[in-house]
């Protein structure tokens, strides 16, 4: 099974709210439209992708419930990573409610835009332990300033599966620091996975559409060296990825970076790891 482990769906009004909550550059304006499951399915079919993991965007219960409703009726969606208020006094009831949905697999609450101490606050830590008790995973949208926080979280709650989105957002100039401060630290933590996703995040805004596979390769090679093929997943970050080329361009680029691996190893990264992690049986 070939799985895109990172896609979004939204209506313009939902993305507009997220867009306005950050200091977003004008280059993101093309995303201010509806992106439907029909458009997603066309891309999946063209690229030969079997299933996709639907990832939260807005930080509201209503958005989460909408994602679950979409997943329930669309065969191409194999799992949902949604959102909950981790510090809510009603968290246990919310988790119990969501646990009845057969495709709910985890939670994402982006660290970007939050205070540095948010992840260490007692309420959030308690909420993350509750996720671990539910058998769910936690996805991390982070940048360089959060790498130490990720390592600390992995050490503090070792039974909580973690999935780092978009390589952890290193750049060419921070590749060695990324290796030292993040990859070398999580290498011995088997519960931590990394998505080869969000390629555009590796490059400056003015080069989003100009990146090459040769520039992408060192990031993939370093992940393979540190973590091996069993802890890596592929995801396009569609439709955000449309700012940096077509859906097929992203899929082909990721496949090319894995070309030196055996067929079995490629199969792990292109689908089997996601199938196992998100329990797509």
Secondary structure as GFF3:
##gff-version 3
##sequence-region A 1 281
A	DSSP	beta_strand	3	7	.	.	.	ID=ss1
A	DSSP	alpha_helix	12	20	.	.	.	ID=ss2
A	DSSP	three_ten_helix	26	31	.	.	.	ID=ss3
A	DSSP	alpha_helix	37	47	.	.	.	ID=ss4
A	DSSP	beta_strand	51	55	.	.	.	ID=ss5
A	DSSP	alpha_helix	61	73	.	.	.	ID=ss6
A	DSSP	beta_strand	77	82	.	.	.	ID=ss7
A	DSSP	alpha_helix	91	98	.	.	.	ID=ss8
A	DSSP	beta_strand	104	108	.	.	.	ID=ss9
A	DSSP	three_ten_helix	118	120	.	.	.	ID=ss10
A	DSSP	alpha_helix	122	134	.	.	.	ID=ss11
A	DSSP	beta_strand	137	140	.	.	.	ID=ss12
A	DSSP	three_ten_helix	144	146	.	.	.	ID=ss13
A	DSSP	alpha_helix	147	156	.	.	.	ID=ss14
A	DSSP	beta_strand	162	164	.	.	.	ID=ss15
A	DSSP	three_ten_helix	166	168	.	.	.	ID=ss16
A	DSSP	three_ten_helix	172	174	.	.	.	ID=ss17
A	DSSP	alpha_helix	175	178	.	.	.	ID=ss18
A	DSSP	pi_helix	179	183	.	.	.	ID=ss19
A	DSSP	alpha_helix	184	186	.	.	.	ID=ss20
A	DSSP	beta_strand	192	196	.	.	.	ID=ss21
A	DSSP	three_ten_helix	199	202	.	.	.	ID=ss22
A	DSSP	three_ten_helix	205	207	.	.	.	ID=ss23
A	DSSP	alpha_helix	213	227	.	.	.	ID=ss24
A	DSSP	three_ten_helix	229	231	.	.	.	ID=ss25
A	DSSP	beta_strand	232	234	.	.	.	ID=ss26
A	DSSP	three_ten_helix	240	244	.	.	.	ID=ss27
A	DSSP	alpha_helix	247	257	.	.	.	ID=ss28
A	DSSP	alpha_helix	263	267	.	.	.	ID=ss29
A	DSSP	pi_helix	268	272	.	.	.	ID=ss30
A	DSSP	alpha_helix	273	277	.	.	.	ID=ss31
###
